[in-house]
């Protein structure tokens, strides 16, 4: 059965239908600056499709809770623990209930973790419950940021992984992602690239206008038109809407958001200064019961790196009968001891799947056991040294005259921090002429078990010019490092991962 809803009107005033079945298979991306009408568009889509398909709305500002009164959506308060949100999402799929995940009042990191847990529950539902569902994510750049921000790397990785699952693998599970963002440049490319339908609204920055024009198949000189679009006007393209770019004026909606666009209002009549001071500084009789209590001020969270560094520098009070002083290490001895501690950590096959903060604590304990003197490595320096050790590069190779590894490490520094270990592993294999790591090997170097994520990592690094991938006549993959005459031997990308003992890779 083909079901279409009316999105709005085209330029000549003709109705613009949107094929719901096609949308479920091809997903949708909406872009527009603040005030361009993104939320109005999403509300129109949700209202028109509510009778036909189950819906879940990831709502960071609490704008869509009004759908509950008119259309029966259940509002889920995101101020729950992650395990509870995961279970709620599973029951949502089981009972086919439309919901709004209200995250108003949570900070950025809490919102990302709540969204990841809820999306994970939708994604992990049992196969018998894979009913079609429209999953709308407003302000998607918050949950799938292109670069790291104020939140921790672990939170960003979890949230980005959930959004990637929704857009890349959700279709087979009946999940159709509809994501809206203020700026395409702030949205992770591997999330945006999975959408086949686009609705582009008003935007002003050159980079966003150029990307919008590219996605719609328009010439760059036509990108200026996005500056002139009025609020509520979009350009549509995709198999669910139109095969050619089509201007659309979004239709009316029946529900409204709790937050509205600010409008100018006349100031109240002038009041004498003495009366105004009394109004401001004197509490009303019912103020204690009428107004909510002031928010509790909590100190800003201390970064994990600072806490761990403080713990590393902390010293206990020396015992009354102090033993002999610890002999100072030479720089060479200290370097060798640190390398040995890193190699011991990496001998654990599960080390790659633990966070850097956990491994850093393990490293500090090993340093104390070996009585390594001197200032301990910071968390940032530890991550860099761990990536180098993971690739099987020891300090001796780095310090050799004419060693190319300094240049390779500088090249790795141009990539996001969580990808540097993968690049160094590929460079090590290319330097040694070993077989190209498989998808499973790349995923292990990244700290993931997802083969799809490994393939996307390689595609991203090739897009950034860090590597060059090619396939020989037998379907074997070969990776070369640009600027260096290094190239891996052909390797099967589908082969299982086999651990190479660290320290033996270069032999």
C-alpha positions as CSV (number, residue, x, y, z in Angstrom):
1,X,0.0,0.0,0.0
2,X,1.4,3.4,-1.0
3,X,0.9,6.1,1.6
4,X,1.7,9.8,0.8
5,X,1.3,12.8,3.0
6,X,1.2,16.5,1.9
7,X,4.3,18.3,2.9
8,X,3.3,21.7,1.6
9,X,2.9,23.6,-1.6
10,X,5.4,24.1,-4.5
11,X,6.2,27.5,-6.1
12,X,3.1,27.4,-8.4
13,X,0.9,26.4,-5.5
14,X,0.6,22.6,-6.3
15,X,0.6,20.2,-3.4
16,X,3.9,18.5,-2.7
17,X,3.4,14.8,-1.6
18,X,6.0,12.8,0.4
19,X,6.0,9.1,-0.1
20,X,6.1,7.6,3.4
21,X,7.2,4.1,2.3
22,X,10.0,5.5,0.2
23,X,11.1,7.7,3.2
24,X,11.3,4.7,5.4
25,X,13.8,3.1,3.0
26,X,15.8,6.2,2.1
27,X,15.9,8.5,5.2
28,X,15.8,12.3,5.3
29,X,18.2,15.2,6.1
30,X,17.0,18.7,7.0
31,X,19.3,21.7,7.2
32,X,18.5,25.3,8.1
33,X,19.8,28.1,10.4
34,X,18.0,28.9,13.6
35,X,14.6,30.5,12.7
36,X,14.4,28.9,9.2
37,X,11.5,26.6,10.1
38,X,13.2,23.3,10.7
39,X,11.1,22.5,13.8
40,X,7.9,23.5,11.9
41,X,8.9,21.2,9.1
42,X,9.5,18.3,11.5
43,X,6.2,19.0,13.3
44,X,4.3,18.9,9.9
45,X,6.0,15.6,9.0
46,X,5.2,14.1,12.4
47,X,1.6,15.3,12.4
48,X,0.8,14.1,8.9
49,X,2.4,10.7,9.3
50,X,1.2,10.0,12.9
51,X,-1.8,7.9,11.8
52,X,0.4,5.7,9.5
53,X,3.7,4.9,11.2
54,X,5.1,4.6,14.7
55,X,7.3,7.6,15.7
56,X,10.2,8.3,18.1
57,X,11.4,11.9,18.6
58,X,14.7,12.8,20.1
59,X,13.9,16.2,21.5
60,X,16.7,18.2,23.1
61,X,14.6,21.3,23.8
62,X,11.3,19.8,24.8
63,X,9.5,21.4,21.8
64,X,7.6,18.3,20.6
65,X,6.0,17.2,23.9
66,X,2.8,18.9,22.7
67,X,2.3,16.0,20.3
68,X,1.2,14.0,23.3
69,X,-2.1,15.8,23.8
70,X,-3.2,15.7,20.1
71,X,-1.7,12.5,18.8
72,X,-1.2,10.3,21.9
73,X,2.6,10.3,22.0
74,X,4.1,9.1,25.3
75,X,6.6,11.6,26.8
76,X,9.7,9.8,28.1
77,X,11.7,11.9,30.6
78,X,15.4,11.5,29.7
79,X,16.5,12.1,33.3
80,X,16.8,8.3,33.9
81,X,19.8,6.0,34.0
82,X,21.0,4.7,30.7
83,X,20.0,1.1,31.4
84,X,16.4,2.2,32.1
85,X,16.3,4.2,28.9
86,X,17.6,1.2,26.9
87,X,14.8,-1.0,28.4
88,X,12.1,1.6,27.8
89,X,13.2,1.9,24.1
90,X,12.9,-1.9,23.7
91,X,9.4,-1.9,25.1
92,X,8.5,1.0,22.8
93,X,9.3,-1.2,19.8
94,X,7.6,-4.2,21.3
95,X,4.3,-2.3,21.9
96,X,4.5,0.0,18.9
97,X,4.0,3.2,20.9
98,X,5.0,6.6,19.5
99,X,7.2,8.5,22.0
100,X,9.0,11.8,22.6
101,X,12.3,11.6,24.5
102,X,12.2,14.9,26.4
103,X,15.8,16.0,27.3
104,X,15.0,19.6,28.3
105,X,17.1,20.5,31.3
106,X,20.0,18.1,30.8
107,X,23.5,19.3,29.9
108,X,25.1,18.4,26.6
109,X,26.9,15.3,27.9
110,X,23.8,13.9,29.6
111,X,21.8,14.5,26.5
112,X,24.3,12.6,24.3
113,X,24.4,9.6,26.7
114,X,20.6,9.6,27.0
115,X,20.1,9.7,23.3
116,X,22.7,7.0,22.8
117,X,21.1,4.7,25.3
118,X,17.6,5.2,23.9
119,X,18.7,4.8,20.3
120,X,20.6,1.7,21.3
121,X,17.4,0.2,22.8
122,X,15.5,0.8,19.6
123,X,18.4,-0.7,17.5
124,X,18.9,-3.7,19.7
125,X,15.2,-4.7,19.8
126,X,14.3,-8.4,19.1
127,X,13.8,-9.3,15.4
128,X,10.1,-10.0,15.9
129,X,9.7,-6.3,16.9
130,X,11.3,-4.7,13.9
131,X,8.2,-2.8,12.9
132,X,8.6,0.4,10.7
133,X,9.4,3.4,12.8
134,X,10.2,7.0,12.0
135,X,13.0,8.2,14.3
136,X,13.3,12.0,14.2
137,X,16.4,13.7,15.7
138,X,16.3,17.4,16.2
139,X,19.6,19.3,16.4
140,X,21.4,16.2,15.2
141,X,24.8,18.0,15.3
142,X,24.6,17.7,19.1
143,X,24.5,13.9,18.9
144,X,26.8,13.3,15.9
145,X,29.4,16.2,16.0
146,X,31.9,16.3,13.2
147,X,34.7,17.2,15.7
148,X,35.2,16.8,19.5
149,X,33.9,19.5,21.7
150,X,33.5,20.1,25.5
151,X,32.2,16.5,26.1
152,X,34.5,13.6,26.8
153,X,35.8,11.4,23.9
154,X,34.0,8.4,25.3
155,X,30.6,10.2,25.3
156,X,31.2,11.5,21.8
157,X,32.1,8.0,20.6
158,X,29.0,6.4,22.1
159,X,26.6,9.0,20.8
160,X,28.2,9.1,17.4
161,X,28.1,5.3,17.2
162,X,24.3,5.2,18.0
163,X,23.6,7.9,15.3
164,X,25.7,6.0,12.8
165,X,23.8,2.8,13.6
166,X,20.5,4.6,13.1
167,X,21.5,6.1,9.7
168,X,23.7,3.3,8.3
169,X,22.2,0.0,9.7
170,X,18.8,1.0,10.9
171,X,16.9,0.4,7.7
172,X,17.0,-3.4,8.0
173,X,15.6,-3.1,11.5
174,X,12.7,-0.9,10.3
175,X,14.3,2.4,11.7
176,X,14.1,5.4,9.3
177,X,16.2,8.3,10.5
178,X,15.1,11.9,10.0
179,X,17.8,14.2,11.2
180,X,17.7,18.0,11.3
181,X,20.7,20.3,11.8
182,X,21.5,23.9,11.8
183,X,24.8,23.4,10.0
184,X,26.0,20.6,7.8
185,X,29.6,21.4,8.6
186,X,29.0,20.5,12.3
187,X,27.4,17.2,11.5
188,X,29.5,14.0,11.1
189,X,29.9,13.2,7.4
190,X,29.3,9.5,7.7
191,X,25.9,10.2,9.4
192,X,24.8,12.9,6.8
193,X,26.0,10.8,3.9
194,X,23.4,8.0,4.5
195,X,20.4,10.2,3.8
196,X,18.9,10.1,0.2
197,X,16.2,12.8,0.7
198,X,17.1,16.4,1.5
199,X,15.2,19.5,2.6
200,X,17.5,22.5,2.6
201,X,16.4,25.8,4.2
202,X,17.8,29.2,4.8
203,X,21.5,29.3,5.6
204,X,24.2,32.1,5.3
205,X,27.7,30.6,5.7
206,X,29.5,29.8,2.4
207,X,30.6,26.3,3.4
208,X,27.0,25.3,4.4
209,X,25.6,26.8,1.2
210,X,28.2,25.0,-0.9
211,X,27.5,21.6,0.8
212,X,23.7,22.1,0.4
213,X,24.2,22.9,-3.3
214,X,26.4,19.8,-3.8
215,X,23.8,17.5,-2.1
216,X,21.0,18.9,-4.3
217,X,23.1,18.5,-7.4
218,X,23.1,22.3,-8.1
219,X,25.9,24.4,-9.4
220,X,28.0,26.4,-7.0
221,X,26.8,29.7,-8.4
222,X,23.2,28.7,-7.5
223,X,24.2,28.3,-3.8
224,X,23.5,32.0,-3.1
225,X,19.7,31.2,-3.3
226,X,19.8,29.6,0.2
227,X,20.4,33.1,1.7
228,X,17.1,34.4,0.2
229,X,14.8,31.6,1.4
230,X,12.1,32.8,3.8
231,X,11.2,31.0,7.0
232,X,9.3,27.8,6.3
233,X,10.6,27.6,2.7
234,X,12.8,24.7,1.7
235,X,14.3,23.1,-1.4
236,X,13.5,19.4,-1.6
237,X,15.2,16.6,-3.4
238,X,15.0,12.8,-3.1
239,X,13.2,9.7,-4.2
240,X,10.5,10.3,-1.5
241,X,9.7,13.9,-2.7
242,X,11.1,14.9,-6.1
243,X,13.7,13.8,-8.6
244,X,14.7,17.4,-9.2
245,X,15.2,20.2,-6.8
246,X,11.8,21.6,-5.9
247,X,11.0,24.7,-3.8
248,X,8.5,23.8,-1.0
249,X,6.5,26.0,1.4
250,X,5.8,23.9,4.4
251,X,2.1,23.6,5.3
252,X,0.3,24.5,8.5
253,X,0.6,22.5,11.8
254,X,-2.0,21.8,14.5
255,X,0.3,21.7,17.5
256,X,2.7,24.3,18.7
257,X,6.1,24.4,20.5
258,X,6.4,25.6,24.1
259,X,9.3,27.9,22.9
260,X,8.3,30.6,20.5
261,X,10.2,33.1,18.4
262,X,10.9,36.3,20.4
263,X,8.8,39.3,19.4
264,X,9.1,42.9,20.4
265,X,6.6,44.1,23.0
266,X,6.1,47.7,24.3
267,X,7.6,48.4,27.7
268,X,5.3,49.0,30.7
269,X,4.3,52.5,31.6
270,X,7.0,54.4,33.5
271,X,7.1,53.8,37.2
272,X,8.9,56.1,39.7
273,X,12.3,54.8,40.6
274,X,11.5,54.3,44.3
275,X,8.5,52.1,43.5
276,X,10.6,50.2,41.0
277,X,13.3,49.5,43.6
278,X,10.6,48.2,46.0
279,X,9.2,45.9,43.3
280,X,12.6,44.4,42.6
281,X,14.1,44.1,46.1
282,X,11.1,43.2,48.1
283,X,9.7,39.6,48.0
284,X,6.0,39.1,47.3
285,X,4.0,37.2,50.0
286,X,3.4,34.2,47.8
287,X,6.8,34.2,46.1
288,X,8.2,31.2,48.0
289,X,5.4,28.9,46.9
290,X,4.8,30.4,43.4
291,X,8.4,30.5,42.1
292,X,10.7,27.4,41.9
293,X,13.8,27.4,44.1
294,X,16.9,28.8,42.6
295,X,19.1,26.2,40.8
296,X,21.9,24.7,42.9
297,X,25.2,25.8,41.7
298,X,27.6,22.9,41.1
299,X,31.3,23.4,40.5
300,X,32.4,22.9,36.9
301,X,33.6,19.3,36.3
302,X,37.3,18.8,36.5
303,X,38.7,17.2,33.3
304,X,39.7,13.6,33.8
305,X,43.2,14.4,32.6
306,X,43.7,16.9,35.4
307,X,42.3,14.5,38.1
308,X,44.6,11.6,36.9
309,X,47.6,14.0,36.8
310,X,46.9,15.1,40.3
311,X,46.6,11.5,41.5
312,X,49.9,10.7,39.8
313,X,51.7,13.6,41.5
314,X,50.2,12.9,44.9
315,X,52.7,11.4,47.4
316,X,52.0,9.7,50.7
317,X,53.6,10.9,53.9
318,X,56.9,9.1,54.2
319,X,57.2,6.5,56.9
320,X,59.2,7.2,60.0
321,X,61.8,4.6,59.1
322,X,62.3,5.6,55.5
323,X,64.2,3.1,53.3
324,X,67.0,3.9,50.9
325,X,66.1,6.5,48.3
326,X,65.0,5.4,44.9
327,X,68.0,5.6,42.5
328,X,67.4,8.1,39.7
329,X,67.0,6.6,36.2
330,X,68.9,7.7,33.2
331,X,66.6,9.0,30.3
332,X,67.4,5.8,28.4
333,X,66.4,3.6,31.3
334,X,63.2,5.5,31.9
335,X,62.2,5.4,28.3
336,X,62.8,1.6,28.2
337,X,60.8,1.1,31.4
338,X,57.9,3.1,30.0
339,X,58.0,1.2,26.7
340,X,57.9,-2.1,28.6
341,X,54.8,-0.9,30.7
342,X,53.0,0.0,27.5
343,X,53.7,-3.3,25.9
344,X,52.5,-5.2,28.9
345,X,49.2,-3.3,28.8
346,X,48.7,-4.1,25.1
347,X,49.3,-7.8,25.7
348,X,45.8,-7.9,27.1
349,X,43.5,-8.7,24.1
350,X,40.7,-6.6,25.6
351,X,42.9,-3.5,26.1
352,X,41.8,-2.0,22.8
353,X,38.2,-1.9,23.9
354,X,38.9,-0.1,27.2
355,X,38.8,3.7,27.5
356,X,42.1,5.7,27.6
357,X,41.4,6.8,31.2
358,X,41.2,3.2,32.4
359,X,44.3,2.2,30.6
360,X,46.1,5.3,32.0
361,X,45.3,4.3,35.5
362,X,46.8,0.8,34.8
363,X,49.8,2.5,33.3
364,X,50.4,4.7,36.4
365,X,50.2,1.7,38.7
366,X,52.8,-0.2,36.5
367,X,55.1,2.8,36.7
368,X,54.9,2.9,40.5
369,X,55.6,-0.8,40.7
370,X,58.7,-0.3,38.5
371,X,59.7,2.8,40.5
372,X,60.0,4.9,37.4
373,X,61.2,8.3,38.5
374,X,60.5,11.7,37.0
375,X,57.3,13.5,36.1
376,X,54.6,11.0,34.9
377,X,53.2,11.2,31.4
378,X,50.1,13.3,31.0
379,X,46.9,11.6,29.7
380,X,47.4,13.3,26.3
381,X,51.0,12.1,26.1
382,X,50.0,8.7,27.2
383,X,47.4,8.4,24.4
384,X,50.0,9.3,21.9
385,X,52.6,6.9,23.3
386,X,50.0,4.1,23.5
387,X,49.1,4.6,19.8
388,X,52.8,4.4,18.9
389,X,53.2,1.3,21.0
390,X,50.1,-0.3,19.5
391,X,51.7,0.0,16.1
392,X,54.8,-1.7,17.3
393,X,57.1,1.4,17.1
394,X,59.6,1.6,19.9
395,X,61.6,4.5,21.1
396,X,64.8,3.2,19.5
397,X,63.3,3.5,16.0
398,X,62.1,7.0,16.7
399,X,65.5,8.3,17.8
400,X,67.5,6.8,14.9
401,X,69.1,9.4,12.6
402,X,67.1,9.9,9.5
403,X,64.1,7.9,10.9
404,X,60.9,8.5,8.9
405,X,58.7,7.8,11.9
406,X,58.7,11.4,13.1
407,X,57.1,12.4,9.8
408,X,54.6,9.6,10.0
409,X,53.6,10.6,13.6
410,X,53.2,14.2,12.4
411,X,50.9,12.9,9.6
412,X,48.9,11.0,12.2
413,X,48.5,14.2,14.2
414,X,46.5,15.7,11.4
415,X,43.7,13.1,12.0
416,X,41.2,13.0,14.9
417,X,42.8,11.6,18.1
418,X,40.8,8.4,18.1
419,X,42.0,7.5,14.5
420,X,45.7,8.0,15.0
421,X,46.3,4.5,16.3
422,X,44.6,3.0,13.2
423,X,46.8,5.2,10.9
424,X,50.0,4.1,12.7
425,X,49.1,0.4,12.5
426,X,48.5,0.8,8.7
427,X,51.8,2.7,8.4
428,X,53.7,0.0,10.3
429,X,52.3,-2.7,8.0
430,X,53.2,-0.7,4.9
431,X,56.7,0.0,6.2
432,X,57.3,-3.7,6.9
433,X,55.6,-4.8,3.7
434,X,53.2,-7.0,5.6
435,X,49.7,-7.9,4.4
436,X,47.1,-5.1,4.6
437,X,45.2,-5.4,7.9
438,X,41.7,-6.8,7.5
439,X,38.5,-4.9,8.4
440,X,38.6,-6.8,11.7
441,X,42.2,-5.7,12.3
442,X,41.3,-2.1,11.6
443,X,38.3,-2.3,14.0
444,X,40.5,-3.7,16.7
445,X,43.0,-0.9,16.3
446,X,40.2,1.6,16.7
447,X,38.8,-0.1,19.8
448,X,35.6,-1.4,18.1
449,X,34.1,-4.7,17.0
450,X,32.1,-3.1,14.1
451,X,33.5,-4.0,10.6
452,X,31.3,-1.3,9.1
453,X,32.9,1.3,11.2
454,X,36.3,0.1,10.2
455,X,35.4,0.5,6.5
456,X,34.1,4.0,7.1
457,X,37.3,4.9,9.0
458,X,39.4,3.8,5.9
459,X,37.1,5.8,3.6
460,X,37.4,8.9,5.8
461,X,41.2,8.6,6.0
462,X,41.4,8.3,2.3
463,X,39.2,11.3,1.8
464,X,41.6,13.3,4.1
465,X,44.5,12.2,1.9
466,X,46.2,10.2,4.7
467,X,46.1,6.9,2.9
468,X,45.5,5.5,-0.6
469,X,43.5,2.3,-0.9
470,X,43.3,0.1,-4.0
471,X,42.1,-3.5,-4.8
472,X,44.0,-5.9,-6.9
473,X,42.5,-8.4,-9.4
474,X,41.9,-11.0,-6.7
475,X,39.9,-8.6,-4.5
476,X,42.8,-8.1,-2.1
477,X,43.3,-4.7,-0.5
478,X,46.5,-2.7,-0.7
479,X,47.1,0.5,1.3
480,X,49.9,3.0,0.5
481,X,51.1,6.0,2.6
482,X,51.3,9.1,0.4
483,X,54.6,10.9,0.3
484,X,56.5,7.8,1.4
485,X,57.4,4.7,-0.7
486,X,55.5,2.5,1.7
487,X,52.8,0.0,0.6
488,X,51.3,-3.0,2.3
489,X,51.2,-6.4,0.6
490,X,47.8,-7.5,-0.6
491,X,45.5,-8.6,2.2
492,X,42.1,-10.1,2.5
493,X,39.7,-7.4,3.9
494,X,37.3,-10.1,5.2
495,X,39.9,-12.1,7.0
496,X,39.5,-12.6,10.8
497,X,41.8,-10.6,13.1
498,X,44.9,-12.3,14.3
499,X,46.9,-10.7,17.2
500,X,50.5,-9.8,16.3
501,X,52.6,-9.7,19.5
502,X,53.9,-6.2,20.1
503,X,57.5,-5.9,19.6
504,X,57.6,-8.6,16.9
505,X,55.9,-6.5,14.2
506,X,59.1,-5.0,13.0
507,X,61.2,-8.2,12.9
